[in-house]
Amino acid sequence: MIITKQQVLEIVEDLPEEVDVDEVIYRLYLRQKLEIAEEDIREGRTVPHEEVVKETSKWFKK
């Protein structure tokens, strides 16, 4: 997933005046993950909540 220079600039503009490089990298990483998640939702690559509850409840019954 590629983000635009404008998106990077928006992230940078929201940063405090002094910031750790790790924080900058984390915010870029987070933005990328959110973009991917939104694309997955648009494309229907999701699991319904009820199915998640059903599957995870099996883990705790053992």
Biopython code that builds the backbone (N, CA, C, O; Angstrom):
import numpy as np
from Bio.PDB.StructureBuilder import StructureBuilder

atoms = [
    (1, "MET", "N", (0.857, -1.180, 0.000)),
    (1, "MET", "CA", (0.000, 0.000, 0.000)),
    (1, "MET", "C", (0.893, 1.230, 0.000)),
    (1, "MET", "O", (1.829, 1.333, 0.793)),
    (2, "ILE", "N", (0.600, 2.142, -0.880)),
    (2, "ILE", "CA", (1.377, 3.371, -1.005)),
    (2, "ILE", "C", (0.524, 4.531, -0.507)),
    (2, "ILE", "O", (-0.668, 4.608, -0.804)),
    (3, "ILE", "N", (1.145, 5.435, 0.254)),
    (3, "ILE", "CA", (0.442, 6.647, 0.655)),
    (3, "ILE", "C", (1.057, 7.828, -0.083)),
    (3, "ILE", "O", (2.201, 7.767, -0.535)),
    (4, "THR", "N", (0.299, 8.883, -0.197)),
    (4, "THR", "CA", (0.762, 10.045, -0.944)),
    (4, "THR", "C", (1.627, 10.951, -0.073)),
    (4, "THR", "O", (1.604, 10.873, 1.155)),
    (5, "LYS", "N", (2.378, 11.800, -0.736)),
    (5, "LYS", "CA", (3.190, 12.780, -0.021)),
    (5, "LYS", "C", (2.289, 13.671, 0.835)),
    (5, "LYS", "O", (2.657, 14.043, 1.950)),
    (6, "GLN", "N", (1.119, 14.008, 0.317)),
    (6, "GLN", "CA", (0.181, 14.846, 1.073)),
    (6, "GLN", "C", (-0.234, 14.155, 2.369)),
    (6, "GLN", "O", (-0.340, 14.807, 3.407)),
    (7, "GLN", "N", (-0.467, 12.851, 2.323)),
    (7, "GLN", "CA", (-0.825, 12.112, 3.534)),
    (7, "GLN", "C", (0.324, 12.136, 4.537)),
    (7, "GLN", "O", (0.100, 12.276, 5.739)),
    (8, "VAL", "N", (1.544, 12.000, 4.047)),
    (8, "VAL", "CA", (2.717, 12.063, 4.933)),
    (8, "VAL", "C", (2.807, 13.445, 5.561)),
    (8, "VAL", "O", (3.070, 13.568, 6.758)),
    (9, "LEU", "N", (2.592, 14.482, 4.768)),
    (9, "LEU", "CA", (2.648, 15.848, 5.287)),
    (9, "LEU", "C", (1.581, 16.084, 6.353)),
    (9, "LEU", "O", (1.837, 16.772, 7.341)),
    (10, "GLU", "N", (0.398, 15.524, 6.163)),
    (10, "GLU", "CA", (-0.659, 15.649, 7.168)),
    (10, "GLU", "C", (-0.235, 15.001, 8.481)),
    (10, "GLU", "O", (-0.482, 15.544, 9.557)),
    (11, "ILE", "N", (0.396, 13.847, 8.388)),
    (11, "ILE", "CA", (0.879, 13.165, 9.592)),
    (11, "ILE", "C", (1.935, 14.015, 10.275)),
    (11, "ILE", "O", (1.899, 14.189, 11.493)),
    (12, "VAL", "N", (2.870, 14.541, 9.508)),
    (12, "VAL", "CA", (3.956, 15.355, 10.062)),
    (12, "VAL", "C", (3.399, 16.624, 10.700)),
    (12, "VAL", "O", (3.864, 17.030, 11.765)),
    (13, "GLU", "N", (2.417, 17.252, 10.071)),
    (13, "GLU", "CA", (1.832, 18.478, 10.619)),
    (13, "GLU", "C", (1.162, 18.235, 11.967)),
    (13, "GLU", "O", (1.100, 19.145, 12.794)),
    (14, "ASP", "N", (0.662, 17.033, 12.201)),
    (14, "ASP", "CA", (-0.004, 16.707, 13.463)),
    (14, "ASP", "C", (0.969, 16.360, 14.586)),
    (14, "ASP", "O", (0.551, 16.199, 15.733)),
    (15, "LEU", "N", (2.243, 16.244, 14.279)),
    (15, "LEU", "CA", (3.239, 15.878, 15.286)),
    (15, "LEU", "C", (3.590, 17.073, 16.166)),
    (15, "LEU", "O", (3.482, 18.220, 15.732)),
    (16, "PRO", "N", (4.012, 16.804, 17.405)),
    (16, "PRO", "CA", (4.513, 17.892, 18.242)),
    (16, "PRO", "C", (5.827, 18.434, 17.678)),
    (16, "PRO", "O", (6.430, 17.818, 16.799)),
    (17, "GLU", "N", (6.267, 19.582, 18.182)),
    (17, "GLU", "CA", (7.499, 20.202, 17.679)),
    (17, "GLU", "C", (8.715, 19.291, 17.853)),
    (17, "GLU", "O", (9.570, 19.209, 16.971)),
    (18, "GLU", "N", (8.781, 18.617, 18.985)),
    (18, "GLU", "CA", (9.871, 17.663, 19.228)),
    (18, "GLU", "C", (9.255, 16.277, 19.311)),
    (18, "GLU", "O", (8.329, 16.027, 20.083)),
    (19, "VAL", "N", (9.791, 15.391, 18.499)),
    (19, "VAL", "CA", (9.205, 14.056, 18.430)),
    (19, "VAL", "C", (10.302, 13.028, 18.189)),
    (19, "VAL", "O", (11.288, 13.290, 17.500)),
    (20, "ASP", "N", (10.108, 11.879, 18.762)),
    (20, "ASP", "CA", (11.021, 10.757, 18.593)),
    (20, "ASP", "C", (10.816, 10.146, 17.204)),
    (20, "ASP", "O", (9.685, 10.057, 16.727)),
    (21, "VAL", "N", (11.879, 9.736, 16.570)),
    (21, "VAL", "CA", (11.787, 9.131, 15.237)),
    (21, "VAL", "C", (10.889, 7.895, 15.268)),
    (21, "VAL", "O", (10.155, 7.636, 14.314)),
    (22, "ASP", "N", (10.944, 7.139, 16.351)),
    (22, "ASP", "CA", (10.089, 5.956, 16.468)),
    (22, "ASP", "C", (8.610, 6.333, 16.405)),
    (22, "ASP", "O", (7.804, 5.592, 15.842)),
    (23, "GLU", "N", (8.252, 7.473, 16.977)),
    (23, "GLU", "CA", (6.864, 7.930, 16.930)),
    (23, "GLU", "C", (6.446, 8.259, 15.498)),
    (23, "GLU", "O", (5.326, 7.948, 15.092)),
    (24, "VAL", "N", (7.329, 8.878, 14.740)),
    (24, "VAL", "CA", (7.041, 9.201, 13.341)),
    (24, "VAL", "C", (6.823, 7.913, 12.555)),
    (24, "VAL", "O", (5.861, 7.795, 11.796)),
    (25, "ILE", "N", (7.708, 6.964, 12.738)),
    (25, "ILE", "CA", (7.600, 5.683, 12.035)),
    (25, "ILE", "C", (6.316, 4.961, 12.441)),
    (25, "ILE", "O", (5.626, 4.392, 11.595)),
    (26, "TYR", "N", (5.998, 4.986, 13.735)),
    (26, "TYR", "CA", (4.785, 4.334, 14.218)),
    (26, "TYR", "C", (3.541, 4.946, 13.577)),
    (26, "TYR", "O", (2.639, 4.222, 13.154)),
    (27, "ARG", "N", (3.492, 6.265, 13.505)),
    (27, "ARG", "CA", (2.313, 6.921, 12.927)),
    (27, "ARG", "C", (2.175, 6.619, 11.436)),
    (27, "ARG", "O", (1.062, 6.453, 10.937)),
    (28, "LEU", "N", (3.282, 6.549, 10.736)),
    (28, "LEU", "CA", (3.236, 6.163, 9.321)),
    (28, "LEU", "C", (2.744, 4.721, 9.178)),
    (28, "LEU", "O", (1.923, 4.412, 8.315)),
    (29, "TYR", "N", (3.262, 3.853, 10.038)),
    (29, "TYR", "CA", (2.850, 2.449, 10.045)),
    (29, "TYR", "C", (1.351, 2.330, 10.336)),
    (29, "TYR", "O", (0.632, 1.596, 9.657)),
    (30, "LEU", "N", (0.895, 3.062, 11.351)),
    (30, "LEU", "CA", (-0.511, 3.016, 11.732)),
    (30, "LEU", "C", (-1.403, 3.512, 10.599)),
    (30, "LEU", "O", (-2.450, 2.924, 10.326)),
    (31, "ARG", "N", (-0.992, 4.583, 9.946)),
    (31, "ARG", "CA", (-1.774, 5.119, 8.819)),
    (31, "ARG", "C", (-1.897, 4.068, 7.717)),
    (31, "ARG", "O", (-2.969, 3.887, 7.140)),
    (32, "GLN", "N", (-0.799, 3.381, 7.432)),
    (32, "GLN", "CA", (-0.819, 2.345, 6.406)),
    (32, "GLN", "C", (-1.776, 1.219, 6.796)),
    (32, "GLN", "O", (-2.565, 0.759, 5.971)),
    (33, "LYS", "N", (-1.706, 0.780, 8.040)),
    (33, "LYS", "CA", (-2.573, -0.306, 8.492)),
    (33, "LYS", "C", (-4.046, 0.092, 8.430)),
    (33, "LYS", "O", (-4.895, -0.724, 8.072)),
    (34, "LEU", "N", (-4.351, 1.338, 8.778)),
    (34, "LEU", "CA", (-5.730, 1.809, 8.707)),
    (34, "LEU", "C", (-6.222, 1.882, 7.264)),
    (34, "LEU", "O", (-7.374, 1.550, 6.984)),
    (35, "GLU", "N", (-5.366, 2.310, 6.361)),
    (35, "GLU", "CA", (-5.727, 2.353, 4.940)),
    (35, "GLU", "C", (-6.030, 0.945, 4.424)),
    (35, "GLU", "O", (-6.996, 0.743, 3.688)),
    (36, "ILE", "N", (-5.205, -0.017, 4.812)),
    (36, "ILE", "CA", (-5.418, -1.408, 4.395)),
    (36, "ILE", "C", (-6.726, -1.941, 4.967)),
    (36, "ILE", "O", (-7.485, -2.611, 4.266)),
    (37, "ALA", "N", (-6.993, -1.646, 6.240)),
    (37, "ALA", "CA", (-8.230, -2.106, 6.877)),
    (37, "ALA", "C", (-9.456, -1.514, 6.192)),
    (37, "ALA", "O", (-10.444, -2.212, 5.966)),
    (38, "GLU", "N", (-9.391, -0.225, 5.861)),
    (38, "GLU", "CA", (-10.518, 0.411, 5.176)),
    (38, "GLU", "C", (-10.743, -0.210, 3.793)),
    (38, "GLU", "O", (-11.883, -0.387, 3.365)),
    (39, "GLU", "N", (-9.664, -0.534, 3.110)),
    (39, "GLU", "CA", (-9.790, -1.191, 1.807)),
    (39, "GLU", "C", (-10.418, -2.575, 1.964)),
    (39, "GLU", "O", (-11.277, -2.966, 1.173)),
    (40, "ASP", "N", (-9.985, -3.313, 2.989)),
    (40, "ASP", "CA", (-10.562, -4.635, 3.250)),
    (40, "ASP", "C", (-12.067, -4.531, 3.490)),
    (40, "ASP", "O", (-12.835, -5.357, 2.997)),
    (41, "ILE", "N", (-12.483, -3.525, 4.239)),
    (41, "ILE", "CA", (-13.908, -3.332, 4.505)),
    (41, "ILE", "C", (-14.653, -3.038, 3.206)),
    (41, "ILE", "O", (-15.701, -3.627, 2.940)),
    (42, "ARG", "N", (-14.114, -2.134, 2.403)),
    (42, "ARG", "CA", (-14.764, -1.787, 1.129)),
    (42, "ARG", "C", (-14.887, -3.001, 0.211)),
    (42, "ARG", "O", (-15.871, -3.140, -0.515)),
    (43, "GLU", "N", (-13.881, -3.879, 0.247)),
    (43, "GLU", "CA", (-13.858, -5.052, -0.631)),
    (43, "GLU", "C", (-14.577, -6.258, -0.026)),
    (43, "GLU", "O", (-14.635, -7.319, -0.649)),
    (44, "GLY", "N", (-15.121, -6.105, 1.177)),
    (44, "GLY", "CA", (-15.865, -7.192, 1.804)),
    (44, "GLY", "C", (-14.994, -8.272, 2.414)),
    (44, "GLY", "O", (-15.467, -9.379, 2.668)),
    (45, "ARG", "N", (-13.734, -7.967, 2.650)),
    (45, "ARG", "CA", (-12.822, -8.951, 3.251)),
    (45, "ARG", "C", (-12.862, -8.817, 4.772)),
    (45, "ARG", "O", (-11.875, -8.452, 5.410)),
    (46, "THR", "N", (-14.036, -9.124, 5.331)),
    (46, "THR", "CA", (-14.234, -9.030, 6.773)),
    (46, "THR", "C", (-14.935, -10.281, 7.271)),
    (46, "THR", "O", (-15.458, -11.071, 6.486)),
    (47, "VAL", "N", (-14.940, -10.450, 8.580)),
    (47, "VAL", "CA", (-15.638, -11.561, 9.215)),
    (47, "VAL", "C", (-16.723, -10.948, 10.101)),
    (47, "VAL", "O", (-16.428, -10.067, 10.908)),
    (48, "PRO", "N", (-17.970, -11.400, 9.965)),
    (48, "PRO", "CA", (-19.043, -10.858, 10.797)),
    (48, "PRO", "C", (-18.762, -11.071, 12.290)),
    (48, "PRO", "O", (-18.172, -12.077, 12.685)),
    (49, "HIS", "N", (-19.189, -10.121, 13.099)),
    (49, "HIS", "CA", (-18.956, -10.172, 14.542)),
    (49, "HIS", "C", (-19.470, -11.478, 15.147)),
    (49, "HIS", "O", (-18.799, -12.085, 15.981)),
    (50, "GLU", "N", (-20.646, -11.903, 14.731)),
    (50, "GLU", "CA", (-21.238, -13.125, 15.282)),
    (50, "GLU", "C", (-20.338, -14.332, 15.037)),
    (50, "GLU", "O", (-20.207, -15.199, 15.901)),
    (51, "GLU", "N", (-19.722, -14.386, 13.866)),
    (51, "GLU", "CA", (-18.829, -15.500, 13.540)),
    (51, "GLU", "C", (-17.569, -15.460, 14.407)),
    (51, "GLU", "O", (-17.079, -16.501, 14.846)),
    (52, "VAL", "N", (-17.057, -14.277, 14.647)),
    (52, "VAL", "CA", (-15.876, -14.132, 15.506)),
    (52, "VAL", "C", (-16.203, -14.595, 16.918)),
    (52, "VAL", "O", (-15.420, -15.322, 17.529)),
    (53, "VAL", "N", (-17.350, -14.181, 17.439)),
    (53, "VAL", "CA", (-17.764, -14.585, 18.785)),
    (53, "VAL", "C", (-17.905, -16.100, 18.853)),
    (53, "VAL", "O", (-17.453, -16.725, 19.812)),
    (54, "LYS", "N", (-18.530, -16.690, 17.842)),
    (54, "LYS", "CA", (-18.730, -18.140, 17.807)),
    (54, "LYS", "C", (-17.390, -18.877, 17.810)),
    (54, "LYS", "O", (-17.203, -19.827, 18.571)),
    (55, "GLU", "N", (-16.472, -18.445, 16.971)),
    (55, "GLU", "CA", (-15.172, -19.114, 16.871)),
    (55, "GLU", "C", (-14.333, -18.928, 18.137)),
    (55, "GLU", "O", (-13.725, -19.882, 18.623)),
    (56, "THR", "N", (-14.298, -17.719, 18.665)),
    (56, "THR", "CA", (-13.466, -17.488, 19.852)),
    (56, "THR", "C", (-14.047, -18.153, 21.089)),
    (56, "THR", "O", (-13.303, -18.509, 22.003)),
    (57, "SER", "N", (-15.359, -18.327, 21.134)),
    (57, "SER", "CA", (-15.945, -19.002, 22.297)),
    (57, "SER", "C", (-15.486, -20.453, 22.364)),
    (57, "SER", "O", (-15.419, -21.028, 23.450)),
    (58, "LYS", "N", (-15.171, -21.050, 21.221)),
    (58, "LYS", "CA", (-14.649, -22.421, 21.197)),
    (58, "LYS", "C", (-13.293, -22.508, 21.884)),
    (58, "LYS", "O", (-12.963, -23.533, 22.481)),
    (59, "TRP", "N", (-12.513, -21.448, 21.806)),
    (59, "TRP", "CA", (-11.180, -21.457, 22.405)),
    (59, "TRP", "C", (-11.258, -21.599, 23.920)),
    (59, "TRP", "O", (-10.396, -22.225, 24.535)),
    (60, "PHE", "N", (-12.294, -21.018, 24.517)),
    (60, "PHE", "CA", (-12.382, -20.969, 25.971)),
    (60, "PHE", "C", (-13.179, -22.122, 26.559)),
    (60, "PHE", "O", (-13.251, -22.252, 27.781)),
    (61, "LYS", "N", (-13.778, -22.960, 25.725)),
    (61, "LYS", "CA", (-14.551, -24.101, 26.209)),
    (61, "LYS", "C", (-13.676, -25.310, 26.500)),
    (61, "LYS", "O", (-14.133, -26.272, 27.116)),
    (62, "LYS", "N", (-12.435, -25.271, 26.067)),
    (62, "LYS", "CA", (-11.544, -26.429, 26.215)),
    (62, "LYS", "C", (-11.134, -26.655, 27.625)),
    (62, "LYS", "O", (-10.387, -27.591, 27.908)),
]
sb = StructureBuilder()
sb.init_structure("model")
sb.init_model(0)
sb.init_chain("A")
sb.init_seg("    ")
for serial, (resi, resn, name, xyz) in enumerate(atoms, 1):
    if name == "N":
        sb.init_residue(resn, " ", resi, " ")
    sb.init_atom(name, np.array(xyz, "f"), 0.0, 1.0, " ", f" {name:<3s}", serial, name[0])
structure = sb.get_structure()
